[in-house]
Amino acid sequence: MKSYWMHVGDVPNPIELREVPIPLPGPTQALVKIHAAGLNRGEFIKGHGLHGSQGAKAIGMEGAGEITALGEKVTAATGLKLGDRVMARCAATFAEYALMDIKEMMPIPANVSYEEASCIPLTFLVTYDLLVQQGRLKANDWLLVNGVSSGVGVASLQMAKALGAKVMGTSGSQEKLNKLAPLGLDLGICTRAPNFYDQVMATTQGKGVQLVVNTVGGSVFAESLRCLCFQGRLGTVGYVDGVLNAPLDIEALHAKRLTLFGVSNKLRTPDQRAEPVSGFVKDILPAFADGRIQSSIDTVFPFEDMVAAKALMESNSHVGKIVLRVLS
């Protein structure tokens, strides 16, 4: 089968298409013929999982397809069978086949295409962690998303609206913010600088927001902290700005009883990574089935255009997700 690999070191052409054997499923795995896979910025950034080893590694972190084989311990009680349409967060999905652990697998709703499904497993599970599990976002709360046009940003906007919350977001592009208005963005703030405090406080009548999702990094951390209300929460999920250190207002942290948390799967065990799946299927997947949440896709690339897909992601000109169509 064909599989994309990426070299860790600085080489002229880091992306390589290889011919490798079709993998065999382990006892609790399924072999899935991949129809589509979503791109995620983290797999291309140094400091994330890809760059923890030397040489090259098969890439792709989420995908959707149909089951072609099941491991020996996958019983009928799981309800899984050959031909089922499934999606999961898993490794090496930029390939014709990938292995998915049954603990991570989710059924694809009938009205959701493979391309749309490929955007859900990693991005929306991360968002579920940010907004529901740790963020405790409720109806009528205010959410501020730094970098709202990113994959996680758009997912946060849609999930927050499905939960009944109000959303404001920052982006350096007014055009991108305009595209998000139909998804329910209550306030778009066009800026790449840490200068959004005044607009946030004016919009919230001086109270601040209940939750901040920071997809940008350290350059907006201090300003985001200022925007929190009493007992507000700030979740950090990325650092595309490359700024890994920021000042911390300990007095505000103390007096306002703030909560700071990070969302990453880098150090989690397989069981810990799988833990939110059942809650997500119960709480959020019905919103995809009835259309309240829809995957926001910027561009779908054919399988042979992996390099172009990566280049679009690195250009920061997209809104929502970039998808690699592996099999039509």
Stockholm file with secondary structure:
# STOCKHOLM 1.0

chainA/1-328         MKSYWMHVGDVPNPIELREVPIPLPGPTQALVKIHAAGLNRGEFIKGHGLHGSQGAKAIGMEGAGEITALGEKVTAATGLKLGDRVMARCAATFAEYALMDIKEMMPIPANVSYEEASCIPLTFLVTYDLLVQQGRLKANDWLLVNGVSSGVGVASLQMAKALGAKVMGTSGSQEKLNKLAPLGLDLGICTRAPNFYDQVMATTQGKGVQLVVNTVGGSVFAESLRCLCFQGRLGTVGYVDGVLNAPLDIEALHAKRLTLFGVSNKLRTPDQRAEPVSGFVKDILPAFADGRIQSSIDTVFPFEDMVAAKALMESNSHVGKIVLRVLS
#=GR chainA/1-328 SS CEEEEEESSCCSCCEEEEECCCCCCCTTEEEEEEEEEECCGGGGSTTSGGGGSSSEEECCCEEEEEEEEECTTCCGGGCCCTTCEEEEECSCCSBSEEEEETTTCEECCTTCCHHHHTTSHHHHHHHHIIIIITTCCCTTCEEEEETTTSHHHHHHHHHHHHTTCEEEEEESCHHHHHHHGGGTCSEEEECSSSCCHHHHHHHTTTSCEEEEEECSCGGGHHHHHHTEEEEEEEEECCCTTCCCCCCCCHHHHHHTTCEEEECCCTTCCHHHHHTTHHHHHHHTHHHHHTTSSCCCEEEEEEGGGHHHHHHHHHHTCCSSEEEEECCC
#=GC SS_cons         CEEEEEESSCCSCCEEEEECCCCCCCTTEEEEEEEEEECCGGGGSTTSGGGGSSSEEECCCEEEEEEEEECTTCCGGGCCCTTCEEEEECSCCSBSEEEEETTTCEECCTTCCHHHHTTSHHHHHHHHIIIIITTCCCTTCEEEEETTTSHHHHHHHHHHHHTTCEEEEEESCHHHHHHHGGGTCSEEEECSSSCCHHHHHHHTTTSCEEEEEECSCGGGHHHHHHTEEEEEEEEECCCTTCCCCCCCCHHHHHHTTCEEEECCCTTCCHHHHHTTHHHHHHHTHHHHHTTSSCCCEEEEEEGGGHHHHHHHHHHTCCSSEEEEECCC
//
